[in-house]
Amino acid sequence: MKTRTWSILWLLALSAVLLLHLWFPPVGTGPNSNSYSATDAGKRVFYELLRERMQHQKITRNRGSLPSLVNELGANDALCLLGPIRYPTVREMEEIMLWVSIGGRLIIAGGVDDHRELEIPEVAIELIPNRTEHRMWREFNPRIVSIQSPIMESSDINWSTNYTINAASAQNLVMQDGKSQAVSTNYGRGKIVVVASDYIFSNRAMLHGDNSVLAFRLLEATEATGQIVVAESLNSSGTPKAVGLLIEPFFRPIAVQLLILILLFAWYESRRFGPFLPVLDAARQNIVRHTDTLGSLYFRANDGAVPLQNYLAQFKTELRIQHKRSMQRVLDPIAVRMRVGIGKLMRVITHAEKEAARPQLDRRSAARVIRRLALIRQAAKRRGQQKTAPADSGQ
């Protein structure tokens, strides 16, 4: 692809990112089914109707921890869990049921996005998803159905559900095709209402027929006389925040600026500025030339102590001479190969150690010692020669 074409594509990408300051896609970090959302699946209309029509009761929303919220609620207050993105945990459900037993009122509606069973063993109620239907909130297809309900008589009800309620001892509030869709039961001094679908509370449902009336009747079935609290903590805690936090309205400008910086960095790294650099053909210095140069410096300085010390250290490392006791074991086979006595080899090494310890050593003396060590080193590297005892050398 030509450079000009790439430049146009980079410019278009940068323009698209800059436009995010003016218009951002409708995405968010939480579900669209909470009481803050004005989308079809949201429940903002139902919440606003509650505040308008039930002015004799206090209507609030709460995003705090569910156990902390339950501890603040009193008897005859109503807790609304309308289609949360996740169901309460075992600990949270225990706190809720303890509050219900002393007079609390609970209404919980199944969230179609969860597709998991909800079980309340204290009152023997199960909310079971229909495995044959895999519709999500954005894919639901509500239709006018015939329902049987002791709290509502109407032929203009829109209903959509992916759940069935299994409750043998509870009172049926809504039935559809012989399946329980809403039930109520007493627990201690409190009351629980379970609804199979939260569609009836959604903004879309509020616009059709008698749906809003049925939604209010289901809430009234809790017989709450205190405040009504719509809990949103399960929606907030059920949402991943690792990346979603960056597209919150408050942090969105920062996220757009980061995208611009990343795009500019990618553009900068993908382009060549200026002519090609010449190929560097650096001269390679081998180890032999390095050794020759270093040897020449020592030769001119007439210093043989340092070369001897380095050679002796390398000599002991190769022959693995660590101490005096190991010297005889190492030198014994070497003496056999050189056909000399082991004492002579030990005297050569001892003499080399004394010479290397001297502060000043001329190059001629160092050369003689290194030559004797080199003969021993060369004999140590021989392989495959037949061992001959020193006594055989005279035969």
Backbone torsions as a table, in degrees:
resi	resn	phi	psi	omega
1	MET	NA	138.4	-176.2
2	LYS	-69.2	157.4	-179.1
3	THR	-62.3	-38.2	-179.5
4	ARG	-63.8	-40.7	178.6
5	THR	-63.2	-43.1	177.5
6	TRP	-61.8	-40.1	-179.8
7	SER	-62.8	-39.5	178.6
8	ILE	-65.8	-41.5	179.4
9	LEU	-64.0	-42.1	178.1
10	TRP	-63.3	-38.9	179.5
11	LEU	-65.7	-39.9	177.4
12	LEU	-65.1	-40.8	178.6
13	ALA	-63.9	-42.9	178.4
14	LEU	-64.3	-39.2	178.1
15	SER	-63.9	-39.6	179.2
16	ALA	-63.8	-40.2	179.1
17	VAL	-68.4	-38.5	178.2
18	LEU	-64.4	-32.8	179.0
19	LEU	-67.5	-18.2	178.5
20	LEU	-63.8	-21.4	175.1
21	HIS	-65.5	-30.5	-177.8
22	LEU	-94.0	-36.3	-179.6
23	TRP	-142.7	125.9	180.0
24	PHE	-115.3	138.5	179.6
25	PRO	-55.8	148.3	-178.2
26	PRO	-74.4	73.3	175.5
27	VAL	-122.0	158.3	-178.6
28	GLY	-152.2	176.2	-177.7
29	THR	-93.3	-8.2	-177.1
30	GLY	-124.7	174.9	179.2
31	PRO	-71.5	157.5	178.2
32	ASN	-89.4	10.3	-175.6
33	SER	-104.7	12.7	-179.6
34	ASN	-88.7	178.1	-175.5
35	SER	-80.1	-0.4	175.0
36	TYR	-93.7	-16.2	-172.2
37	SER	-86.9	138.8	176.1
38	ALA	-101.1	11.1	177.5
39	THR	-75.4	176.0	-178.5
40	ASP	-58.1	-40.1	-176.6
41	ALA	-84.1	-9.7	-179.7
42	GLY	-71.1	171.2	-177.1
43	LYS	-125.0	27.3	-179.0
44	ARG	-67.4	-39.2	179.5
45	VAL	-62.6	-43.7	179.0
46	PHE	-62.4	-40.9	179.4
47	TYR	-65.6	-42.5	179.7
48	GLU	-66.6	-36.0	176.4
49	LEU	-66.0	-36.8	176.5
50	LEU	-60.0	-46.5	-179.0
51	ARG	-65.5	-31.7	-177.5
52	GLU	-81.6	-42.0	-172.9
53	ARG	-90.2	-21.9	-177.1
54	MET	-116.2	60.6	-177.2
55	GLN	-72.1	-16.8	178.1
56	HIS	-77.9	-8.3	178.0
57	GLN	-121.4	151.3	179.0
58	LYS	-82.2	124.0	-179.0
59	ILE	-113.9	122.0	-178.7
60	THR	-137.9	163.3	170.7
61	ARG	-115.8	152.4	-177.0
62	ASN	-144.0	131.3	177.1
63	ARG	-110.2	5.6	-178.2
64	GLY	-75.1	179.2	179.6
65	SER	-59.7	136.5	-176.9
66	LEU	-63.0	-44.8	176.6
67	PRO	-61.4	-38.6	178.5
68	SER	-66.5	-38.9	178.3
69	LEU	-64.0	-43.1	-179.0
70	VAL	-63.1	-37.1	178.9
71	ASN	-66.1	-24.6	179.5
72	GLU	-87.2	-18.0	-179.4
73	LEU	-77.4	149.0	178.2
74	GLY	-106.9	-178.7	176.8
75	ALA	-64.8	146.3	179.9
76	ASN	70.9	2.8	170.5
77	ASP	-81.0	154.5	-177.9
78	ALA	-113.3	133.6	176.0
79	LEU	-110.8	123.1	-176.4
80	CYS	-109.4	117.2	172.9
81	LEU	-113.4	89.3	-170.5
82	LEU	-100.2	93.0	177.3
83	GLY	63.9	52.8	-179.9
84	PRO	-67.7	156.7	-179.8
85	ILE	-70.4	-21.7	171.6
86	ARG	-140.0	154.3	178.6
87	TYR	-84.0	159.4	178.2
88	PRO	-60.5	146.8	175.2
89	THR	-72.8	174.8	-179.6
90	VAL	-61.5	-43.2	-179.9
91	ARG	-65.7	-43.2	178.9
92	GLU	-63.8	-38.6	179.9
93	MET	-68.7	-33.6	176.8
94	GLU	-64.4	-41.3	177.8
95	GLU	-63.9	-41.5	-179.6
96	ILE	-64.8	-46.0	-177.7
97	MET	-66.6	-33.5	175.8
98	LEU	-64.1	-39.9	177.9
99	TRP	-68.3	-39.1	178.7
100	VAL	-63.6	-38.4	-176.9
101	SER	-63.5	-21.9	179.8
102	ILE	-101.4	12.6	173.7
103	GLY	123.1	2.5	179.9
104	GLY	-73.2	158.2	179.9
105	ARG	-120.7	128.0	-175.9
106	LEU	-125.5	132.4	169.6
107	ILE	-126.2	124.8	-177.4
108	ILE	-131.0	130.6	179.8
109	ALA	-116.9	140.3	-178.1
110	GLY	-68.4	138.0	176.9
111	GLY	-95.5	123.0	-174.7
112	VAL	-68.4	-18.4	179.1
113	ASP	-75.7	-18.2	-174.0
114	ASP	-78.4	-47.9	-177.9
115	HIS	54.1	39.7	173.5
116	ARG	-128.6	156.5	-179.8
117	GLU	-75.1	143.9	173.2
118	LEU	-116.6	124.0	-177.7
119	GLU	-123.4	130.1	174.4
120	ILE	-117.3	89.3	-172.6
121	PRO	-65.8	-26.0	-178.4
122	GLU	-61.8	-29.7	-179.0
123	VAL	-120.1	10.3	176.4
124	ALA	56.2	50.9	177.9
125	ILE	-121.4	132.4	177.6
126	GLU	-125.3	136.5	174.7
127	LEU	-109.4	107.9	-170.6
128	ILE	-109.9	125.7	177.6
129	PRO	-71.9	145.8	175.0
130	ASN	-79.2	108.3	-175.0
131	ARG	-67.2	-20.5	-178.5
132	THR	-80.7	-13.6	-179.5
133	GLU	-115.9	121.5	-177.3
134	HIS	-119.2	50.1	178.9
135	ARG	-91.9	136.6	175.1
136	MET	-98.6	175.1	-179.2
137	TRP	-57.2	-41.5	-176.3
138	ARG	-76.0	-8.2	-177.1
139	GLU	-116.1	4.3	-174.5
140	PHE	-66.3	151.1	-179.6
141	ASN	-129.1	78.9	-177.4
142	PRO	-65.7	150.4	-179.8
143	ARG	-143.9	158.7	176.7
144	ILE	-74.6	122.5	-176.4
145	VAL	-127.5	165.8	176.8
146	SER	-96.7	120.9	179.6
147	ILE	-118.5	155.4	175.1
148	GLN	-114.8	122.6	-175.6
149	SER	-148.0	129.7	175.9
150	PRO	-73.8	-12.3	-178.0
151	ILE	-103.6	-3.6	-174.2
152	MET	-154.6	129.3	174.5
153	GLU	-118.6	108.8	-179.8
154	SER	-162.3	147.7	176.2
155	SER	-106.9	7.2	-178.2
156	ASP	-120.4	62.7	-180.0
157	ILE	-117.3	128.4	173.6
158	ASN	-95.5	128.4	-176.4
159	TRP	-138.3	138.3	176.3
160	SER	-142.6	130.7	-177.8
161	THR	-153.0	151.1	171.0
162	ASN	-117.0	11.4	-173.3
163	TYR	-127.7	158.8	171.9
164	THR	-131.8	139.4	-179.4
165	ILE	-96.6	130.7	175.6
166	ASN	-110.2	103.6	-178.1
167	ALA	-148.3	105.1	-174.6
168	ALA	-75.1	-37.3	-173.0
169	SER	-101.8	1.3	-177.9
170	ALA	-89.7	160.9	178.3
171	GLN	-86.5	129.6	179.3
172	ASN	-77.5	128.2	176.4
173	LEU	-102.6	-32.9	177.6
174	VAL	-140.1	130.6	177.0
175	MET	-124.7	140.0	176.6
176	GLN	-138.8	121.8	-179.2
177	ASP	52.9	38.2	178.3
178	GLY	77.2	6.5	179.8
179	LYS	-110.7	140.7	179.8
180	SER	-73.3	129.1	178.7
181	GLN	-116.4	-16.5	175.5
182	ALA	-156.7	132.2	-179.1
183	VAL	-136.8	160.2	174.8
184	SER	-135.7	149.5	179.6
185	THR	-154.9	152.9	177.1
186	ASN	-90.3	146.4	175.0
187	TYR	-142.9	111.2	-174.0
188	GLY	62.9	-126.4	176.8
189	ARG	-97.9	3.3	-179.0
190	GLY	-108.2	-171.1	-176.9
191	LYS	-145.8	146.8	-179.4
192	ILE	-126.1	133.8	173.1
193	VAL	-120.5	124.5	-180.0
194	VAL	-115.8	127.4	-179.6
195	VAL	-117.0	135.1	-175.7
196	ALA	-70.5	-27.2	-176.3
197	SER	-136.5	139.5	175.3
198	ASP	-92.4	6.8	177.4
199	TYR	-59.6	-36.5	-176.7
200	ILE	-61.5	-21.5	179.5
201	PHE	-96.4	-0.9	-173.2
202	SER	-78.1	162.4	178.6
203	ASN	-61.0	-38.4	-179.6
204	ARG	-65.5	-40.7	-179.4
205	ALA	-68.0	-31.6	-178.5
206	MET	-62.9	-20.9	-176.2
207	LEU	-87.9	-2.6	-174.8
208	HIS	-116.9	128.3	167.8
209	GLY	45.1	-129.4	-176.6
210	ASP	-99.0	19.7	-179.0
211	ASN	-60.9	-42.9	-178.7
212	SER	-62.6	-36.2	178.6
213	VAL	-65.4	-42.9	179.4
214	LEU	-64.8	-38.9	178.8
215	ALA	-61.5	-41.7	177.9
216	PHE	-67.6	-37.1	179.6
217	ARG	-65.5	-37.1	177.8
218	LEU	-65.3	-38.9	177.5
219	LEU	-68.7	-38.9	178.5
220	GLU	-66.5	-23.0	179.5
221	ALA	-65.1	-17.0	176.3
222	THR	-74.5	-15.7	179.5
223	GLU	59.0	36.0	179.3
224	ALA	-79.0	133.6	176.4
225	THR	-113.9	-9.2	178.8
226	GLY	-94.8	-152.2	-179.7
227	GLN	-74.1	155.6	177.9
228	ILE	-115.2	121.9	-176.0
229	VAL	-116.5	122.8	174.4
230	VAL	-93.0	109.2	-176.1
231	ALA	-85.2	131.3	179.7
232	GLU	-119.1	7.8	-176.9
233	SER	-65.8	-33.7	-179.4
234	LEU	-69.0	-29.3	175.4
235	ASN	-72.2	-39.8	-178.8
236	SER	-71.2	-47.2	-177.3
237	SER	-72.5	-18.5	179.5
238	GLY	-87.2	1.0	-176.3
239	THR	-104.5	128.5	176.3
240	PRO	-66.7	137.7	-175.3
241	LYS	-113.1	3.3	-174.6
242	ALA	-61.2	-49.5	179.3
243	VAL	-106.5	-30.9	-175.8
244	GLY	-61.1	-25.2	-179.6
245	LEU	-63.3	-29.7	-177.8
246	LEU	-71.5	-20.1	-179.4
247	ILE	-104.6	13.1	168.1
248	GLU	-66.0	148.7	-177.7
249	PRO	-52.9	-35.6	-177.1
250	PHE	-70.1	-38.9	-176.8
251	PHE	-97.3	-1.0	-174.6
252	ARG	-60.5	-43.3	177.7
253	PRO	-59.1	-37.2	177.8
254	ILE	-64.8	-41.0	179.3
255	ALA	-62.9	-40.2	179.2
256	VAL	-65.6	-41.0	178.1
257	GLN	-62.5	-38.9	177.0
258	LEU	-63.6	-40.2	177.6
259	LEU	-62.8	-39.6	178.7
260	ILE	-64.1	-43.8	178.8
261	LEU	-62.9	-41.7	178.8
262	ILE	-64.1	-41.0	180.0
263	LEU	-65.7	-42.7	178.4
264	LEU	-65.9	-38.2	177.5
265	PHE	-64.3	-42.5	178.4
266	ALA	-64.2	-39.0	177.6
267	TRP	-64.9	-42.5	-179.4
268	TYR	-63.7	-41.4	-177.7
269	GLU	-75.5	-17.8	-177.2
270	SER	-93.7	-3.0	-177.4
271	ARG	-114.1	154.8	174.9
272	ARG	-106.3	125.9	179.0
273	PHE	-106.3	119.9	179.7
274	GLY	87.4	179.7	-178.5
275	PRO	-73.2	167.1	177.0
276	PHE	-67.2	142.4	177.1
277	LEU	-74.7	144.3	178.0
278	PRO	-66.9	149.7	179.9
279	VAL	-73.7	125.9	-179.8
280	LEU	-81.2	119.9	179.0
281	ASP	-109.2	75.4	-177.4
282	ALA	-72.7	137.9	178.8
283	ALA	-69.6	133.1	-179.0
284	ARG	-94.0	125.3	179.2
285	GLN	-100.1	117.4	-178.8
286	ASN	-82.0	172.2	-174.8
287	ILE	-69.8	-27.4	-179.5
288	VAL	-67.7	-45.3	179.5
289	ARG	-65.2	-35.4	177.9
290	HIS	-64.4	-41.6	-179.6
291	THR	-67.5	-40.5	178.3
292	ASP	-61.9	-42.0	-179.3
293	THR	-65.4	-44.0	-179.6
294	LEU	-66.1	-39.8	177.9
295	GLY	-63.8	-37.1	179.0
296	SER	-64.3	-38.4	179.1
297	LEU	-64.3	-43.7	178.3
298	TYR	-66.5	-35.6	-179.7
299	PHE	-64.9	-43.5	-179.9
300	ARG	-67.8	-32.3	179.5
301	ALA	-83.2	-4.1	-178.3
302	ASN	52.8	40.8	-178.6
303	ASP	-114.7	113.8	178.9
304	GLY	-109.5	-4.3	-176.2
305	ALA	-69.2	-47.4	-177.1
306	VAL	-65.4	-47.5	176.9
307	PRO	-58.5	-39.8	179.7
308	LEU	-65.3	-42.1	178.9
309	GLN	-60.8	-45.4	-179.7
310	ASN	-65.3	-40.7	-179.5
311	TYR	-67.0	-41.2	-179.6
312	LEU	-64.4	-38.9	178.7
313	ALA	-64.5	-41.7	178.5
314	GLN	-69.0	-35.4	178.4
315	PHE	-60.9	-47.9	-179.7
316	LYS	-67.3	-33.9	179.8
317	THR	-67.5	-44.3	-179.1
318	GLU	-66.8	-40.2	-178.6
319	LEU	-85.5	-3.5	179.0
320	ARG	58.8	45.3	175.1
321	ILE	-93.5	105.9	-176.0
322	GLN	-97.9	-33.0	-179.4
323	HIS	-154.8	179.3	-176.3
324	LYS	-62.3	-36.9	-176.5
325	ARG	-68.8	-31.6	-179.9
326	SER	-82.4	-12.6	-176.4
327	MET	-65.0	-44.0	-177.6
328	GLN	-64.9	-38.8	179.8
329	ARG	-65.2	-36.5	-178.9
330	VAL	-76.6	-39.3	-174.3
331	LEU	-80.5	-16.8	-177.0
332	ASP	-58.8	-52.9	178.2
333	PRO	-68.1	-26.7	178.7
334	ILE	-70.0	-40.2	177.7
335	ALA	-62.1	-35.8	178.4
336	VAL	-64.4	-43.9	-180.0
337	ARG	-65.3	-36.8	-177.9
338	MET	-85.0	-9.2	178.5
339	ARG	60.2	44.7	175.8
340	VAL	-132.9	169.3	177.2
341	GLY	-76.6	148.7	-179.1
342	ILE	-66.5	-27.0	178.3
343	GLY	-62.6	-36.3	179.9
344	LYS	-64.5	-41.6	179.1
345	LEU	-64.9	-39.0	179.6
346	MET	-66.3	-35.9	178.4
347	ARG	-67.7	-34.6	177.9
348	VAL	-63.9	-43.0	-178.5
349	ILE	-70.6	-39.2	179.5
350	THR	-64.6	-41.0	178.3
351	HIS	-63.8	-38.1	179.8
352	ALA	-66.0	-36.8	179.0
353	GLU	-66.5	-39.7	178.9
354	LYS	-66.3	-42.8	-179.2
355	GLU	-65.4	-38.8	-179.1
356	ALA	-69.0	-23.8	-179.6
357	ALA	-81.0	-10.6	-179.5
358	ARG	-72.2	141.4	179.2
359	PRO	-69.1	-31.6	179.4
360	GLN	-126.4	133.5	179.7
361	LEU	-148.8	124.7	-179.0
362	ASP	-74.2	162.6	-172.6
363	ARG	-70.5	-29.6	179.5
364	ARG	-67.6	-45.2	178.9
365	SER	-63.6	-41.3	178.8
366	ALA	-63.3	-38.4	-179.3
367	ALA	-64.9	-41.0	178.6
368	ARG	-62.2	-43.9	-179.8
369	VAL	-65.9	-42.7	-178.8
370	ILE	-64.5	-36.2	178.8
371	ARG	-63.0	-44.3	179.3
372	ARG	-62.7	-40.3	178.2
373	LEU	-67.1	-33.6	-179.8
374	ALA	-66.5	-35.8	177.5
375	LEU	-64.0	-41.7	178.0
376	ILE	-65.6	-41.0	-179.1
377	ARG	-64.7	-38.2	179.4
378	GLN	-67.8	-39.9	178.6
379	ALA	-66.6	-32.2	-179.6
380	ALA	-69.3	-22.6	-177.7
381	LYS	-89.7	-7.5	179.8
382	ARG	-71.5	140.7	-179.4
383	ARG	-130.6	148.6	173.2
384	GLY	80.6	4.9	178.3
385	GLN	-84.4	147.2	-179.3
386	GLN	-75.1	130.7	-179.0
387	LYS	-73.7	133.8	179.5
388	THR	-128.8	131.5	-178.2
389	ALA	-70.1	153.7	179.0
390	PRO	-61.2	-28.9	-178.2
391	ALA	-68.7	-23.3	-178.1
392	ASP	-77.5	-13.8	-175.9
393	SER	-68.2	-19.9	179.7
394	GLY	-89.3	-5.8	-178.4
395	GLN	-83.7	NA	NA
